[in-house]
Amino acid sequence: GRGAREAAPSRLGRRGERRARALRSAWGLVVARRADRLSAVRHTSLLLSMGASRGTDAGGTKAYDAAALEQTDAKPSHITVSRLTIGTWNLVAKHDEHILLSFYWAERKLVWEVLHLGVVRKMEADFEDVIGTALHPGASAEESERLIVELARPPRFYREAATVTSDEDGAKTASYVYTTDFTNGQASQVSRHVLHFPFGTMSSYLGMMKRAGLPVLADGSTQPSVEAGERARQLGTHAMSTRLRQPPTSSPRLDAIILQEQLEREMRDCQARYTGICPIRERLYAAALDELTVAIGRDEPKRGGLLRRLTAEARLTIDAYRSVYEQSLLFGSSKLSAAVRIRGDLKDRIAGLESEIDDLKSQVRRLNELCESLAHREEQKAKGYEVESPDITHLKEEQVQLQSLLEVLRLSKPDKGKSQ
């Protein structure tokens, strides 16, 4: 019996490896899940310190014994989940590796892995964040097992990155980056996670969970143990005051990118305008600024007061711009009505001037015709003068001769008055 119990973790580890290989074949990536030796040593020291601080439980036995320490060297266990329910968010597995529950014993992590919208996403929670777990086994093979996990704080959210890295052995490893809550905000607000498994799947891992220090409740019980209650009281204040976990990264650039994506998504969902005066965008920015002011004022009151003054000045500036905008609208509407009225008057004047221009054009056309007729008449008269008869020419020559003779006679005849 003892040998069978000691061999059980190895069989479970082999089963986990087979499921991991199935997962790699389903997703087409070699997901390398190695426990770092340094992390194992750190968790071992953490368990020792926690065991020394906690002492013994009500039965006189150590809360974390040697079996729990040996668990740090165990391989991860991957369990197929048929359905995952978090608050109102419900996801049903369409194939075997659609939803996976993984126990990383060495790293003391509990991981939910789902294939959501074509991208592998996961939620991580430390064993220390688990308030309690309750396993409800099915009565028959037709019924599924149900595991209820209570968390003290929201889990961490990751999604698979587009780039794939290779480890020292040449195997491809999927890298994950921090992301926002992909459960419509339910995992950040609801602490109870309900997982359904095929019949007889989760019962074999119950002993390993107890040896790892997870607060496992009695079969079908909904009351947490004494240790789970103490842990809930220790973590309850932080869990209730903080709805969202801070990103597990020290990169402000990544935090800014994540917040910018979340803001753009909210603006797109609310159909807010990116430019100009928009009440929706103003409400979103005001909520973000108020939250930032409260967070900064809690740690640094002077800086919080300065930020509140800056907020008040910004609101005054916005009100001034709003008044200018409203006055400009009134001015523009008055100018528009005046322009419509002036446009009607100008149309009437243009019509009168166009009729006057038509009359003047008709007069110009008549005068041009008269000038052309007179010019033609003069031209015909000149041509008639050029063609004269010989008699007229002879008479003209005779007239010229007689005039010249008359002039000569006048000059040769003496003046009577002068002769006397």
VMD Tcl script that draws the C-alpha trace (Angstrom):
set ca {
  {0.00 0.00 0.00}
  {2.77 2.45 0.88}
  {4.69 1.58 -2.30}
  {1.56 2.18 -4.36}
  {1.07 5.55 -2.68}
  {4.69 6.51 -3.34}
  {4.44 5.40 -6.97}
  {1.23 7.38 -7.51}
  {3.00 10.73 -8.12}
  {5.21 9.14 -10.76}
  {2.19 7.71 -12.56}
  {0.51 11.10 -12.34}
  {3.66 12.73 -13.67}
  {3.70 10.37 -16.65}
  {0.05 11.11 -17.28}
  {0.82 14.82 -17.16}
  {3.63 14.34 -19.67}
  {1.29 12.49 -22.03}
  {-1.25 15.29 -21.77}
  {1.48 17.86 -22.33}
  {2.53 16.04 -25.50}
  {-1.10 16.01 -26.63}
  {-1.27 19.72 -25.91}
  {1.83 20.33 -28.01}
  {0.36 18.36 -30.90}
  {-2.93 20.25 -30.65}
  {-1.47 23.72 -30.57}
  {1.53 23.02 -32.80}
  {4.03 24.41 -30.33}
  {6.41 22.69 -27.97}
  {5.49 24.21 -24.64}
  {8.47 23.63 -22.41}
  {7.43 23.55 -18.79}
  {10.62 23.29 -16.78}
  {10.93 24.09 -13.12}
  {13.90 26.27 -12.41}
  {16.12 24.78 -9.76}
  {16.68 28.16 -8.18}
  {12.94 28.69 -7.96}
  {12.58 25.28 -6.30}
  {15.21 26.17 -3.71}
  {13.47 29.47 -3.03}
  {10.11 27.75 -2.59}
  {11.73 25.19 -0.30}
  {13.09 27.95 1.90}
  {9.70 29.65 1.79}
  {8.00 26.45 2.94}
  {10.52 26.04 5.74}
  {9.95 29.60 6.92}
  {6.18 29.21 6.71}
  {6.34 25.90 8.57}
  {8.53 27.43 11.27}
  {6.23 30.42 11.65}
  {2.99 28.42 11.64}
  {4.27 25.71 13.99}
  {1.85 22.84 14.41}
  {-1.83 22.54 13.66}
  {-4.63 21.35 15.97}
  {-3.61 17.67 15.58}
  {-0.01 18.31 16.61}
  {1.48 17.62 13.18}
  {3.49 20.05 11.04}
  {1.47 22.11 8.57}
  {4.18 21.64 5.94}
  {6.09 18.41 6.42}
  {8.83 16.69 4.47}
  {6.32 15.32 1.96}
  {5.47 18.88 0.97}
  {9.14 19.70 0.52}
  {9.69 16.66 -1.65}
  {6.79 17.88 -3.76}
  {8.95 20.74 -5.08}
  {10.81 18.25 -7.26}
  {7.62 16.79 -8.78}
  {6.82 17.37 -12.42}
  {3.87 19.55 -13.42}
  {0.46 17.92 -13.69}
  {-1.87 18.86 -16.55}
  {-5.54 17.96 -16.23}
  {-8.18 18.25 -18.93}
  {-11.17 20.41 -17.93}
  {-14.58 19.92 -19.52}
  {-16.07 23.24 -18.38}
  {-14.84 26.39 -16.62}
  {-17.23 28.79 -14.90}
  {-16.20 32.12 -13.34}
  {-19.16 34.23 -12.31}
  {-21.27 34.75 -15.43}
  {-18.41 33.74 -17.74}
  {-18.75 30.13 -18.88}
  {-16.49 28.21 -21.29}
  {-17.22 24.66 -22.45}
  {-14.35 22.58 -23.86}
  {-14.83 21.60 -27.50}
  {-11.92 19.13 -27.50}
  {-9.66 17.46 -24.95}
  {-7.01 20.19 -24.66}
  {-9.33 23.18 -25.06}
  {-9.15 23.91 -21.30}
  {-6.34 22.67 -19.04}
  {-5.73 22.93 -15.32}
  {-2.02 22.70 -14.49}
  {-0.37 22.22 -11.10}
  {3.23 23.45 -11.06}
  {4.34 21.83 -7.81}
  {7.90 23.17 -7.88}
  {6.86 26.74 -8.61}
  {3.73 26.42 -6.43}
  {1.46 27.82 -9.11}
  {-2.06 26.99 -10.25}
  {-2.62 27.70 -13.97}
  {-5.76 27.71 -16.10}
  {-4.93 27.47 -19.83}
  {-7.64 28.09 -22.43}
  {-7.71 28.49 -26.19}
  {-9.67 31.75 -26.44}
  {-10.37 33.39 -29.83}
  {-7.59 31.41 -31.50}
  {-4.93 32.51 -28.98}
  {-3.65 30.56 -26.00}
  {-4.40 32.51 -22.83}
  {-3.83 31.56 -19.23}
  {-4.51 32.64 -15.67}
  {-1.97 32.07 -12.92}
  {-2.45 32.02 -9.15}
  {0.03 31.11 -6.43}
  {-0.75 28.37 -3.95}
  {-0.58 31.01 -1.21}
  {-3.46 32.90 -2.90}
  {-5.81 29.91 -2.69}
  {-8.22 30.30 0.24}
  {-9.78 26.88 -0.16}
  {-10.64 24.12 -2.61}
  {-13.62 21.77 -2.51}
  {-13.91 18.64 -4.64}
  {-17.37 17.22 -5.31}
  {-16.99 13.76 -6.86}
  {-19.65 12.49 -9.19}
  {-22.06 9.83 -7.98}
  {-21.77 7.84 -11.21}
  {-19.71 7.66 -14.38}
  {-22.25 9.87 -16.15}
  {-21.75 12.73 -13.69}
  {-18.69 14.95 -13.79}
  {-16.46 15.93 -10.91}
  {-16.54 19.52 -9.76}
  {-13.66 21.43 -8.19}
  {-14.36 24.79 -6.55}
  {-11.34 27.05 -6.06}
  {-11.56 30.16 -3.87}
  {-8.89 32.82 -4.47}
  {-7.88 35.64 -2.14}
  {-6.94 37.97 -5.00}
  {-7.46 38.02 -8.77}
  {-5.14 35.85 -10.85}
  {-2.53 37.07 -13.31}
  {-3.50 37.08 -16.98}
  {-1.20 36.17 -19.86}
  {-1.54 35.56 -23.56}
  {0.74 33.77 -25.98}
  {3.13 36.10 -27.80}
  {3.51 36.06 -31.56}
  {7.24 35.32 -31.33}
  {8.48 31.83 -30.53}
  {11.84 31.36 -28.80}
  {14.14 28.33 -28.67}
  {15.82 26.95 -25.58}
  {19.30 25.50 -25.23}
  {18.13 22.08 -26.52}
  {16.75 23.61 -29.72}
  {13.10 23.03 -28.77}
  {10.65 25.83 -29.51}
  {9.10 27.47 -26.48}
  {5.97 29.62 -26.45}
  {6.48 32.93 -24.68}
  {3.71 34.71 -22.84}
  {3.13 38.41 -22.19}
  {0.96 40.09 -19.62}
  {-2.56 41.00 -20.80}
  {-5.86 42.18 -19.42}
  {-8.76 40.11 -18.11}
  {-10.20 38.06 -20.99}
  {-13.19 36.75 -18.98}
  {-15.22 39.96 -19.40}
  {-13.93 41.13 -16.03}
  {-15.37 38.20 -14.08}
  {-12.05 36.72 -12.93}
  {-11.03 40.13 -11.55}
  {-14.24 40.48 -9.54}
  {-15.36 36.95 -8.64}
  {-13.13 34.87 -6.36}
  {-14.85 31.51 -6.93}
  {-13.74 29.41 -9.92}
  {-15.73 26.26 -10.72}
  {-14.05 23.57 -12.85}
  {-15.75 20.42 -14.14}
  {-13.77 17.26 -14.95}
  {-14.62 13.86 -16.35}
  {-15.51 11.24 -13.76}
  {-12.51 10.02 -11.75}
  {-10.05 12.56 -13.17}
  {-9.49 14.92 -10.25}
  {-9.81 12.47 -7.36}
  {-6.35 11.01 -8.00}
  {-4.70 14.42 -7.46}
  {-6.33 15.07 -4.07}
  {-3.42 13.62 -2.08}
  {-0.85 15.63 -4.00}
  {-2.82 18.82 -3.37}
  {-2.85 18.14 0.37}
  {0.87 17.38 0.46}
  {1.57 20.59 -1.47}
  {-0.15 22.59 1.26}
  {-3.30 23.52 -0.65}
  {-6.30 24.01 1.68}
  {-8.47 21.08 0.58}
  {-11.93 21.02 2.14}
  {-13.91 17.97 3.11}
  {-15.89 16.12 0.45}
  {-18.84 18.28 -0.50}
  {-18.21 20.73 2.35}
  {-18.44 24.44 1.83}
  {-16.74 25.50 5.10}
  {-13.00 26.24 4.86}
  {-10.49 24.79 7.24}
  {-8.89 26.73 10.10}
  {-5.72 27.35 8.11}
  {-7.72 28.55 5.11}
  {-9.66 30.93 7.38}
  {-6.45 32.39 8.77}
  {-5.08 32.84 5.26}
  {-8.31 34.50 4.14}
  {-8.13 36.93 7.07}
  {-4.49 37.70 6.30}
  {-5.13 38.36 2.61}
  {-8.71 39.60 2.83}
  {-7.90 43.26 3.41}
  {-5.63 43.47 0.39}
  {-8.01 41.43 -1.76}
  {-11.03 43.60 -0.98}
  {-9.23 46.92 -1.38}
  {-7.66 46.01 -4.69}
  {-9.88 44.68 -7.46}
  {-7.16 44.39 -10.06}
  {-3.68 42.98 -9.59}
  {-0.74 45.10 -10.58}
  {1.05 43.86 -13.69}
  {3.88 41.41 -12.83}
  {6.44 43.49 -14.68}
  {8.68 46.42 -13.94}
  {8.42 47.87 -17.44}
  {6.43 51.13 -17.49}
  {6.32 50.95 -21.28}
  {4.45 47.63 -21.21}
  {2.05 48.96 -18.58}
  {1.40 52.04 -20.73}
  {0.76 49.89 -23.81}
  {-1.70 47.69 -21.92}
  {-3.57 50.69 -20.49}
  {-3.64 52.38 -23.91}
  {-5.14 49.26 -25.48}
  {-7.75 49.08 -22.75}
  {-8.62 52.78 -23.19}
  {-8.92 52.43 -26.97}
  {-11.15 49.38 -26.53}
  {-13.44 51.24 -24.13}
  {-13.60 54.28 -26.42}
  {-14.41 52.04 -29.37}
  {-17.12 50.23 -27.41}
  {-18.65 53.52 -26.22}
  {-18.30 55.08 -29.72}
  {-16.33 58.05 -28.41}
  {-14.74 60.67 -30.65}
  {-10.96 60.90 -30.62}
  {-10.92 64.67 -31.38}
  {-13.10 67.61 -30.45}
  {-15.46 67.91 -27.49}
  {-16.82 64.47 -26.57}
  {-18.72 63.80 -23.30}
  {-17.89 60.07 -23.42}
  {-14.15 60.64 -23.75}
  {-14.32 63.33 -21.07}
  {-16.03 60.90 -18.69}
  {-13.43 58.18 -19.31}
  {-10.51 60.55 -18.80}
  {-12.13 62.06 -15.69}
  {-12.58 58.61 -14.13}
  {-8.96 57.70 -14.89}
  {-7.69 61.01 -13.49}
  {-9.78 60.70 -10.32}
  {-8.50 57.19 -9.72}
  {-4.93 58.34 -10.30}
  {-5.41 61.27 -7.92}
  {-6.74 59.03 -5.17}
  {-3.93 56.50 -5.64}
  {-1.21 59.18 -5.57}
  {-2.81 61.12 -2.71}
  {-2.88 58.00 -0.56}
  {0.91 57.65 -0.75}
  {1.97 61.29 -1.15}
  {-0.64 63.83 0.08}
  {1.24 66.87 -1.23}
  {1.53 65.47 -4.71}
  {-2.11 64.41 -4.54}
  {-3.14 67.95 -3.60}
  {-1.06 69.35 -6.46}
  {-2.70 66.91 -8.83}
  {-6.15 67.96 -7.59}
  {-5.27 71.61 -8.24}
  {-4.06 70.66 -11.69}
  {-7.34 68.84 -12.28}
  {-9.32 71.91 -11.21}
  {-7.31 74.17 -13.52}
  {-7.78 71.73 -16.37}
  {-11.53 71.71 -15.77}
  {-11.56 75.53 -15.76}
  {-9.68 75.51 -19.06}
  {-12.12 72.98 -20.49}
  {-15.07 75.11 -19.34}
  {-13.50 78.17 -20.98}
  {-13.05 76.29 -24.23}
  {-16.62 75.03 -23.95}
  {-17.98 78.57 -23.50}
  {-15.91 79.77 -26.46}
  {-17.22 76.87 -28.50}
  {-20.83 77.64 -27.57}
  {-20.39 81.36 -28.36}
  {-18.77 80.49 -31.67}
  {-21.76 78.30 -32.47}
  {-24.13 81.22 -31.79}
  {-21.98 83.58 -33.85}
  {-21.78 81.10 -36.69}
  {-25.54 80.48 -36.68}
  {-26.26 84.25 -36.79}
  {-23.78 84.68 -39.62}
  {-25.36 81.79 -41.45}
  {-28.87 83.25 -41.19}
  {-27.57 86.66 -42.34}
  {-25.76 85.03 -45.24}
  {-28.98 83.28 -46.29}
  {-30.88 86.57 -46.24}
  {-28.15 88.44 -48.14}
  {-27.97 85.62 -50.63}
  {-31.66 86.07 -51.52}
  {-31.19 89.83 -52.05}
  {-28.11 89.27 -54.16}
  {-29.97 86.75 -56.30}
  {-32.71 89.33 -57.06}
  {-30.14 92.01 -57.87}
  {-28.20 89.64 -60.11}
  {-31.41 88.78 -61.99}
  {-32.18 92.52 -62.58}
  {-28.64 93.23 -63.77}
  {-28.74 90.25 -66.11}
  {-31.98 91.53 -67.71}
  {-30.43 95.01 -68.10}
  {-27.36 93.47 -69.70}
  {-29.61 91.62 -72.18}
  {-31.32 94.93 -73.17}
  {-27.98 96.68 -73.66}
  {-26.74 93.77 -75.75}
  {-29.78 94.08 -78.04}
  {-29.13 97.84 -78.44}
  {-25.49 97.23 -79.26}
  {-26.54 94.68 -81.84}
  {-28.93 97.18 -83.56}
  {-26.30 99.94 -83.61}
  {-23.75 97.60 -85.10}
  {-26.17 96.70 -87.85}
  {-26.83 100.43 -88.58}
  {-23.13 101.19 -88.75}
  {-22.57 98.33 -91.13}
  {-25.39 99.55 -93.42}
  {-24.02 103.14 -93.49}
  {-20.52 101.94 -94.25}
  {-21.84 99.83 -97.08}
  {-23.77 102.79 -98.47}
  {-20.71 105.06 -98.45}
  {-18.70 102.40 -100.11}
  {-21.26 102.12 -102.93}
  {-21.33 105.91 -103.33}
  {-17.56 106.06 -103.66}
  {-17.62 103.40 -106.31}
  {-20.30 105.42 -108.23}
  {-18.15 108.56 -108.22}
  {-15.21 106.70 -109.66}
  {-17.21 105.64 -112.71}
  {-18.11 109.01 -114.44}
  {-19.12 109.80 -118.05}
  {-16.70 111.55 -120.54}
  {-19.03 114.55 -120.89}
  {-18.87 115.33 -117.26}
  {-15.11 115.08 -117.36}
  {-14.92 117.44 -120.38}
  {-17.22 119.97 -118.74}
  {-15.13 119.92 -115.58}
  {-11.97 120.59 -117.57}
  {-13.68 123.45 -119.46}
  {-14.85 124.94 -116.16}
  {-11.32 124.89 -114.84}
  {-10.04 126.65 -117.97}
  {-12.73 129.35 -117.81}
  {-11.95 130.04 -114.19}
  {-8.27 130.47 -114.97}
  {-9.12 132.84 -117.91}
  {-11.37 134.90 -115.68}
  {-8.59 135.35 -113.22}
  {-6.22 136.53 -115.94}
  {-8.73 139.06 -117.27}
  {-9.27 140.48 -113.86}
  {-5.61 141.00 -113.42}
  {-5.16 142.69 -116.86}
  {-8.15 145.13 -116.59}
  {-7.13 148.51 -114.96}
  {-9.04 149.89 -112.05}
  {-11.16 152.97 -113.05}
  {-10.91 154.68 -109.72}
  {-7.20 154.57 -109.69}
  {-6.82 155.88 -113.28}
  {-8.69 159.12 -112.54}
}
mol new
graphics top color blue
foreach p $ca { graphics top sphere $p radius 0.5 }
foreach p [lrange $ca 0 end-1] q [lrange $ca 1 end] { graphics top cylinder $p $q radius 0.2 }
display resetview
